[in-house]
Amino acid sequence: MILSLTAVALLAVPRPPPLWKLPKGTATPPPETFAWLARFPRGRARALAASSLMLETPYQEGPLGEGTGPDPDPRIRFDAVDCQTFVEEALALGEAAAPDALLPILDDIRYGGAPTYEQRDHFMMSQWVPRNEAKGYLRDATVSIAGPVAQTERKRITAKSWAARRSAAAIQLPADRVPLGEWALPVVPLGQLLDVAAKIPDGALLLVVRADRWTYPERVTHLGFLVHHQGVPFLRHASTVFHRVVDEPLDHFVARNARYDWWPVVGMSVLSIRDAGARVARLVPSPTAAK
């Protein structure tokens, strides 16, 4: 097969260094990183490629904030991640074609409006997942993969349960920003996840869903990318066990989570990553940044 000059040029782009090895204080990867990522189709494939550049990144709880206010941590950084910010930054890199596009896309993934503490999607089940599905970044894939094995898990937040909240108690929100209501997520029961793992495509997101507790406003406590190595499924995630971003054999992860009696894991939800090019074009009108 004869390759086009464009294809040859793309193949010649060298793999960039890991993002966490960029000079300290670097907020945005250099253009060379985006040139390498452009070899992959935007969306799932590019986000997974970006996540590979973040392997071994040190774990830090809550490394991103608004740069001011209640959480003065920077809005973007690559020297440290937690499980959520690791995924968010990889998703943003999966959509951004140039450095100037990255922060607007990341803000769009992390916030329900302006990048303020009050507008941040603090909760996965009631805010982050449904909003990013509505924006076109994500789509549920649990039922299509697991079929009749899938079950629906729900979370209801009331004014009473919010006032009595135990986890995430440090999150203080004005009354009009408290997520009151009921939300649902399709879930593959933990004991059957490995049975369907071969059907889950590389780059899909796996969300850990725990048993409902009425004083806990969240049931999703962890997330990462599914990746297969020689047919064996792994979870690529920012791990509190390994203190860094790792590819952990999925069966090891499942076995460990099955032992958490103090707050049982009921299963995992599967989300596919979409090409959100149409939305990105509206966020980043520059032809270079949004292509």
C-alpha positions in Angstrom: 0.0 0.0 0.0 1.3 3.5 -0.9 0.9 6.0 1.9 0.0 9.6 1.1 2.5 12.3 2.0 0.2 13.4 4.9 0.1 9.9 6.3 3.9 9.6 6.0 4.2 12.9 7.8 1.9 11.8 10.6 3.8 8.5 11.1 7.0 10.5 11.3 5.8 12.5 14.3 7.8 11.2 17.3 6.0 10.2 20.5 6.2 13.1 23.0 7.5 12.7 26.5 5.1 12.0 29.4 3.1 15.0 30.4 4.1 14.9 34.0 7.7 15.3 33.0 7.1 18.7 31.4 8.8 21.6 33.2 7.2 22.4 36.5 4.5 25.0 36.2 3.7 24.0 32.6 -0.1 24.5 32.2 -0.5 23.4 28.6 1.5 20.7 26.6 3.6 22.0 23.7 2.4 21.9 20.1 4.4 18.7 19.5 2.1 16.9 21.8 -0.9 18.0 19.9 0.8 17.0 16.6 1.3 13.5 17.9 -2.2 13.2 19.2 -3.6 14.3 15.8 -2.5 10.9 14.5 -5.5 9.5 16.3 -9.2 10.1 15.5 -10.6 12.7 17.9 -12.7 11.5 20.8 -12.2 8.0 22.2 -9.0 7.0 20.4 -7.3 10.4 20.9 -8.3 10.5 24.6 -6.9 7.1 25.2 -3.7 8.1 23.5 -3.5 11.2 25.7 -4.1 9.0 28.8 -1.0 6.9 27.8 1.1 10.1 28.1 -0.1 10.4 31.7 0.9 7.0 32.9 3.0 7.3 36.1 1.7 10.7 36.9 1.8 11.2 40.7 -1.6 11.0 42.5 -2.8 14.0 44.4 -6.3 14.4 45.8 -8.1 17.4 44.3 -5.2 18.9 42.2 -7.4 21.2 40.2 -9.5 24.2 41.3 -10.4 27.6 40.0 -7.1 29.4 40.7 -9.0 31.6 43.3 -11.8 31.4 45.7 -12.6 28.3 47.9 -10.3 26.2 45.8 -7.3 28.2 44.6 -5.6 25.2 42.9 -4.8 25.8 39.2 -7.5 25.1 36.6 -5.1 23.0 34.6 -1.8 21.2 35.4 -0.2 17.9 34.5 2.3 17.2 37.3 -0.4 15.6 39.5 -3.9 14.1 39.0 -6.7 12.3 40.9 -9.0 9.8 39.3 -11.5 12.4 38.0 -9.0 15.1 36.8 -6.9 12.4 35.0 -10.0 11.4 33.0 -11.1 15.0 32.5 -7.7 16.2 31.1 -7.4 13.1 28.8 -11.0 13.8 27.5 -10.0 17.4 26.8 -6.8 16.4 25.0 -9.0 14.0 23.0 -10.9 16.9 21.6 -8.3 19.7 21.5 -6.3 20.1 18.3 -4.0 22.9 19.6 -2.9 24.4 22.9 -5.3 27.3 22.8 -8.3 24.9 22.6 -7.4 22.9 25.7 -8.5 25.0 28.6 -11.9 26.0 27.1 -12.7 22.3 26.5 -11.5 21.2 29.9 -13.6 23.9 31.5 -16.6 22.8 29.5 -16.1 19.2 30.7 -15.7 20.2 34.4 -18.3 22.9 34.8 -22.0 23.4 34.3 -21.4 27.1 33.4 -18.6 29.6 34.1 -15.4 28.0 35.7 -16.4 28.9 39.3 -16.5 26.7 42.4 -20.3 26.9 42.5 -20.7 25.9 38.9 -18.2 22.9 39.1 -19.6 19.4 38.6 -18.7 18.2 42.0 -20.8 15.0 41.8 -20.5 12.4 39.2 -24.0 10.8 39.2 -26.1 13.9 39.5 -23.9 16.4 37.6 -20.8 15.3 35.7 -22.2 12.3 33.9 -25.6 13.7 32.8 -24.2 17.0 31.8 -21.3 15.5 29.7 -23.8 13.2 28.1 -26.0 16.2 27.2 -23.0 18.1 25.9 -22.0 15.2 23.6 -18.8 14.1 25.2 -20.1 10.8 26.6 -22.8 8.2 25.9 -23.9 5.3 28.1 -22.8 1.9 26.8 -23.6 -0.3 29.7 -26.9 -1.8 28.4 -25.5 -2.3 24.9 -22.6 -4.2 26.3 -24.1 -6.1 29.2 -27.6 -6.6 27.8 -30.0 -8.2 30.4 -27.2 -8.4 32.9 -27.3 -4.7 33.4 -29.2 -3.2 36.3 -30.3 0.3 37.2 -28.9 2.0 40.3 -30.4 5.2 41.5 -29.5 8.2 43.7 -32.0 10.6 45.3 -30.8 13.8 47.0 -33.2 15.7 49.1 -32.8 18.9 51.2 -32.9 16.6 54.3 -30.2 14.2 53.0 -28.0 17.1 51.8 -28.2 18.7 55.2 -27.2 15.4 56.9 -24.5 14.6 54.3 -21.4 12.8 55.6 -19.2 12.4 52.6 -18.2 15.5 50.6 -19.3 17.5 53.6 -16.6 20.0 52.8 -18.4 21.0 49.6 -20.4 24.1 50.4 -22.8 25.2 47.8 -25.5 27.9 47.7 -29.0 26.6 47.8 -29.7 27.1 44.1 -26.6 25.0 43.2 -27.4 22.0 45.4 -28.3 19.0 43.1 -31.6 18.0 44.4 -33.5 15.2 42.6 -33.1 11.6 41.5 -30.7 10.2 39.0 -30.1 6.7 37.5 -27.1 4.9 36.1 -27.1 1.5 34.3 -24.5 -0.8 36.0 -22.9 -4.1 35.3 -22.9 -6.0 38.6 -19.4 -6.3 39.9 -19.4 -10.1 39.9 -20.3 -10.2 36.2 -18.0 -7.4 34.9 -15.2 -9.8 33.9 -17.7 -11.8 31.9 -18.4 -8.9 29.6 -15.0 -7.2 29.7 -14.0 -8.5 26.3 -16.9 -6.6 24.7 -15.9 -3.2 26.2 -13.8 -1.3 23.7 -10.5 0.3 24.4 -10.9 3.8 25.8 -14.4 3.3 27.3 -14.8 4.7 30.8 -15.6 2.5 33.8 -17.3 4.1 36.8 -17.3 2.4 40.2 -20.7 2.5 41.7 -21.2 1.8 45.4 -24.3 0.9 47.5 -26.6 3.7 48.2 -26.4 5.6 51.6 -28.9 8.3 52.1 -26.5 10.7 53.8 -23.9 10.3 51.0 -24.8 12.5 48.0 -22.6 10.4 45.7 -22.5 6.7 44.7 -19.7 6.9 42.0 -16.4 6.9 43.8 -13.8 6.1 41.1 -13.3 6.0 37.3 -10.8 5.1 34.6 -10.2 3.9 31.1 -10.6 0.3 30.0 -7.6 -0.8 27.9 -6.7 -4.2 26.5 -3.2 -5.5 26.4 -2.9 -8.6 24.2 -6.5 -9.4 24.9 -6.3 -8.9 28.7 -8.4 -6.1 30.1 -6.8 -3.5 32.3 -8.1 -0.4 34.1 -6.0 2.7 33.4 -6.6 4.9 36.4 -5.1 7.3 38.9 -4.9 5.0 41.9 -4.7 5.7 45.6 -3.3 2.2 46.1 -0.3 2.7 43.7 -0.2 6.5 44.2 0.1 7.2 40.5 -1.6 6.5 37.1 -1.2 2.8 36.3 -2.6 0.1 34.1 -3.9 -2.4 36.6 -5.2 -5.8 35.5 -9.0 -5.5 35.7 -9.4 -8.8 37.5 -7.1 -7.5 40.3 -9.1 -4.3 40.5 -12.4 -6.2 40.7 -11.1 -8.6 43.4 -9.9 -5.7 45.6 -13.2 -3.8 45.2 -15.2 -6.9 46.0 -13.6 -6.9 49.5 -14.8 -3.4 50.4 -17.4 -4.4 53.0 -17.5 -1.0 54.7 -19.1 0.6 51.6 -19.8 -2.2 49.1 -19.2 -1.8 45.4 -22.3 -2.9 43.5 -20.9 -2.7 40.0 -19.5 -0.5 37.2 -21.1 1.7 34.7 -19.7 1.9 31.1 -19.5 5.1 29.2 -18.3 5.5 25.6 -16.4 8.6 24.6 -17.9 10.5 21.6 -16.4 12.8 19.1 -17.7 16.2 20.3 -16.3 18.1 17.3 -19.5 20.1 16.7 -19.6 21.4 20.3 -15.9 22.1 20.3 -16.2 24.1 17.1 -18.6 26.4 19.0 -16.3 26.7 22.0 -13.1 27.2 20.1 -14.0 29.0 16.8 -10.3 29.1 15.6 -10.0 26.7 12.6 -6.6 25.6 13.9 -7.7 24.9 17.4 -11.0 23.2 16.6 -10.3 21.0 13.6 
